[in-house]
Amino acid sequence: MEKSYNPFKMWGSWAGLAVGVIGAFLYGYGEPSLMRDLTLFTIMGNPLIWLGFFLGEGAIAVLPFATLTTPIVMFLYGWGAHSVLRRFWRGGALTTSITVATLVIVAGASLYLWNQRALRADTPYYDSSVETVLSVARDESLMIDVRLTALEALAPKVSSMTADQKRVLSSQLSSFDTSRLSDMDKERVAGRIHMLQDLLAK
């Protein structure tokens, strides 16, 4: 009897969903930790993140929606992985299973390391202090895209801030001067600041 490929009847789909839920939760609410780093691939594996990069807005612009949809995406990945494994499983072909599992682990680890490098490359101020990054964002002599990138670079730093540091940064962002910007650029800056204020409020 031919086995069903119904995603709701395959354990791989539900395993993927569980990984997606854990990854999204740790990324959205968890403190920096090895476990959170190990599950970062769940967020970075969401096509919406890469769509954000492709559209030129960066991953930050689509991050909230990508986080919410990550469990669904991982459900589909789990279904696909289980389907491939089942397709090539022939009478207890242990070697094939081990090979597939090894390839998945190596690919996942490589993707994680590449994403870490990509994050630092895409965010020039990744290792700079909050004060330095904020001063760049406020510098009216710089191009607006550089200032927006600086605001986006503050996002990864929020999770490691103390409550007092978050309050100070929130106050500084509230007084961010956009009076000399065009209406469109004001909206772009406001979007980044709103995103940061949401992160600071958690």
C-alpha positions as CSV (number, residue, x, y, z in Angstrom):
1,M,0.0,0.0,0.0
2,E,1.4,3.4,-1.0
3,K,2.1,5.7,1.8
4,S,0.3,9.0,2.1
5,Y,2.1,12.3,1.7
6,N,-0.6,14.3,3.5
7,P,1.5,16.9,5.5
8,F,-0.9,16.6,8.4
9,K,-0.2,12.9,8.7
10,M,3.6,13.1,8.6
11,W,5.7,13.5,11.7
12,G,8.2,15.6,9.8
13,S,5.7,18.4,9.3
14,W,4.9,18.6,13.0
15,A,8.5,18.4,14.0
16,G,9.2,21.4,11.7
17,L,6.2,23.2,13.2
18,A,7.6,22.6,16.7
19,V,11.1,23.9,15.7
20,G,9.5,27.0,14.0
21,V,7.4,27.8,17.1
22,I,10.4,27.5,19.4
23,G,12.6,29.5,17.1
24,A,10.1,32.3,16.6
25,F,9.5,32.4,20.4
26,L,13.2,32.5,21.3
27,Y,13.9,35.2,18.6
28,G,11.0,37.4,19.7
29,Y,11.1,37.0,23.4
30,G,14.2,35.2,24.4
31,E,17.4,36.6,25.8
32,P,20.7,36.1,23.9
33,S,21.8,32.5,24.4
34,L,23.3,29.5,22.5
35,M,19.8,28.1,22.1
36,R,18.6,31.3,20.5
37,D,21.6,31.4,18.2
38,L,21.0,27.8,17.2
39,T,17.4,28.5,16.3
40,L,18.2,31.6,14.3
41,F,18.1,29.6,11.1
42,T,14.4,29.2,11.5
43,I,13.9,33.0,11.1
44,M,16.6,33.4,8.4
45,G,15.2,30.4,6.5
46,N,11.9,32.3,6.1
47,P,11.7,33.5,2.4
48,L,10.1,36.8,3.6
49,I,13.4,37.8,5.2
50,W,15.1,37.5,1.8
51,L,12.2,39.2,0.1
52,G,12.9,42.2,2.4
53,F,16.5,42.3,1.3
54,F,15.5,41.9,-2.4
55,L,13.0,44.9,-2.1
56,G,15.7,47.0,-0.6
57,E,14.1,47.6,2.7
58,G,16.2,45.1,4.6
59,A,15.1,42.2,6.8
60,I,14.1,44.6,9.6
61,A,11.1,45.9,7.6
62,V,9.5,42.4,7.3
63,L,10.9,40.9,10.6
64,P,7.6,41.1,12.6
65,F,5.5,39.3,9.9
66,A,8.4,36.9,9.2
67,T,8.6,35.9,12.8
68,L,4.8,35.2,12.9
69,T,4.9,33.1,9.8
70,T,8.1,31.1,10.6
71,P,6.2,28.2,12.2
72,I,4.2,27.7,9.0
73,V,7.3,27.9,6.9
74,M,9.1,25.3,9.1
75,F,6.0,23.1,8.9
76,L,6.4,23.1,5.1
77,Y,10.2,22.5,5.3
78,G,9.6,19.6,7.7
79,W,7.0,18.1,5.3
80,G,9.4,18.5,2.4
81,A,12.3,16.9,4.3
82,H,10.2,14.0,5.5
83,S,8.8,13.5,2.0
84,V,12.3,13.3,0.4
85,L,13.4,10.9,3.1
86,R,10.4,8.7,2.6
87,R,10.9,8.8,-1.2
88,F,14.4,7.5,-1.0
89,W,13.8,5.1,1.8
90,R,14.1,1.5,0.4
91,G,13.9,-1.4,2.8
92,G,15.7,0.1,5.7
93,A,18.4,2.0,3.7
94,L,20.2,3.3,6.8
95,T,23.1,4.7,4.7
96,T,20.7,6.9,2.7
97,S,19.1,8.2,5.9
98,I,22.4,9.0,7.5
99,T,23.6,10.7,4.3
100,V,20.5,12.9,4.1
101,A,20.6,13.8,7.8
102,T,24.3,14.7,7.5
103,L,23.7,16.9,4.5
104,V,20.8,18.7,6.3
105,I,23.0,19.3,9.4
106,V,25.9,20.6,7.3
107,A,23.6,22.8,5.2
108,G,21.9,24.2,8.3
109,A,25.3,24.9,10.0
110,S,26.6,26.5,6.8
111,L,23.5,28.6,6.4
112,Y,23.7,29.8,10.0
113,L,27.4,30.8,9.7
114,W,26.8,32.5,6.4
115,N,23.8,34.4,7.8
116,Q,25.9,35.6,10.7
117,R,28.5,37.0,8.3
118,A,25.8,38.5,6.1
119,L,24.2,40.2,9.0
120,R,27.5,41.9,9.9
121,A,28.2,42.8,6.3
122,D,24.7,44.2,5.8
123,T,25.0,46.2,9.1
124,P,28.2,48.3,9.0
125,Y,27.7,49.3,12.6
126,Y,27.1,45.9,14.0
127,D,30.0,46.1,16.5
128,S,29.8,49.8,17.2
129,S,28.4,51.2,20.5
130,V,24.8,52.4,20.7
131,E,26.0,56.0,21.1
132,T,28.1,55.8,17.9
133,V,25.3,54.3,15.9
134,L,22.7,56.8,17.1
135,S,25.1,59.7,16.3
136,V,25.3,58.4,12.8
137,A,21.6,58.1,12.5
138,R,21.2,61.8,13.7
139,D,23.9,63.2,11.4
140,E,22.0,65.3,8.9
141,S,25.1,65.6,6.6
142,L,24.8,61.9,5.7
143,M,22.6,60.3,3.1
144,I,19.2,59.2,4.3
145,D,19.9,55.5,3.5
146,V,23.0,55.6,5.7
147,R,21.0,57.0,8.5
148,L,18.3,54.4,8.1
149,T,20.9,51.7,8.1
150,A,22.2,53.0,11.4
151,L,18.7,52.9,12.9
152,E,18.3,49.3,11.7
153,A,21.7,48.5,13.3
154,L,20.3,49.3,16.7
155,A,17.8,46.4,16.6
156,P,20.3,43.6,17.3
157,K,21.6,45.5,20.3
158,V,18.3,45.9,22.1
159,S,18.2,42.4,23.4
160,S,21.4,42.9,25.4
161,M,20.4,46.2,26.9
162,T,19.5,46.7,30.5
163,A,16.1,48.2,31.5
164,D,17.8,51.6,32.1
165,Q,19.6,51.6,28.8
166,K,16.3,50.8,27.0
167,R,14.6,53.7,28.7
168,V,17.4,56.1,27.7
169,L,17.4,54.9,24.1
170,S,13.6,55.1,23.9
171,S,13.7,58.7,25.1
172,Q,16.4,59.6,22.6
173,L,14.4,58.0,19.8
174,S,11.3,60.0,20.8
175,S,13.2,63.2,20.3
176,F,14.7,62.2,17.0
177,D,14.6,65.3,14.7
178,T,13.1,64.7,11.2
179,S,11.9,68.2,10.5
180,R,14.3,68.7,7.6
181,L,13.4,65.5,5.8
182,S,11.0,65.0,3.0
183,D,7.6,63.5,3.8
184,M,8.6,60.2,2.3
185,D,11.9,60.1,4.3
186,K,10.0,61.1,7.5
187,E,7.8,58.0,7.0
188,R,10.8,55.8,6.5
189,V,12.5,57.0,9.6
190,A,9.3,56.8,11.6
191,G,8.9,53.1,10.6
192,R,12.4,52.3,11.9
193,I,11.8,54.2,15.1
194,H,8.4,52.5,15.7
195,M,10.0,49.1,15.2
196,L,12.8,50.0,17.7
197,Q,10.3,51.3,20.2
198,D,8.3,48.1,20.0
199,L,11.5,46.1,20.6
200,L,12.4,48.3,23.6
201,A,8.9,47.9,25.1
202,K,9.3,44.1,25.3
